[in-house]
Amino acid sequence: MNNQLPSREQALELLQKNHCPSKVVAHCKSVAQLAVETAQACQKKGLKVNVELVEAGALLHDLGRSKTHSVNHVVAGAEIARAEGLPNSLIAIIERHVGGGITSAEATKMGWPKGNYVPITLEEKIVSYADKLVETHERVPIELTVNRLREEKLNEAADRVQKIYDEITQIIGENP
């Protein structure tokens, strides 16, 4: 794709080409809808945000689920995106959307390539935020995700998810 952002249609074609399950595609579409609404709400508050990048990132955030349904789907998705020649800004969204982010120390323990897997840019945070508010393809309260992470003894991840949620809702209010 020569380092250009894919259109919505191209992103959906890429999910199909990689045989992403239809449930994953439905989830990605729902996350993209919420992420775009959130990005537009941020724009209305005067923030500079690339809505096209947010949409492409949200559509492709679970691209790696075509290979694995474990947390490692972020690494698999980034590999596919790199092979497709997608821009680094989009690859970063794919790598950094999970669990409010994965620290480099946690990534090393999991055997992932060296790097930072914690959302940094507003676009990365918006996709992570939207992903945590969409279960399958339904919107859910953030408490559902945070409590599940705490039950799994993933308190640092729960804290990171809550922090991103709080940061975005502080900008836009409770709902985009």
Secondary structure, DSSP 8 states (H G I E B T S, - for coil): -TT----HHHHHHHHHHTT--HHHHHHHHHHHHHHHHHHHHHHHTT----HHHHHHHHHHTTGGGGT-SSTTHHHHHHHHHHHTT--HHHHHHHHH-GGG-B-HHHHHHTT--SS-BS--SHHHHHHHHHHHTEETTEE--HHHHHHHHHHTT-HHHHHHHHHHHHHHHHHH-S--
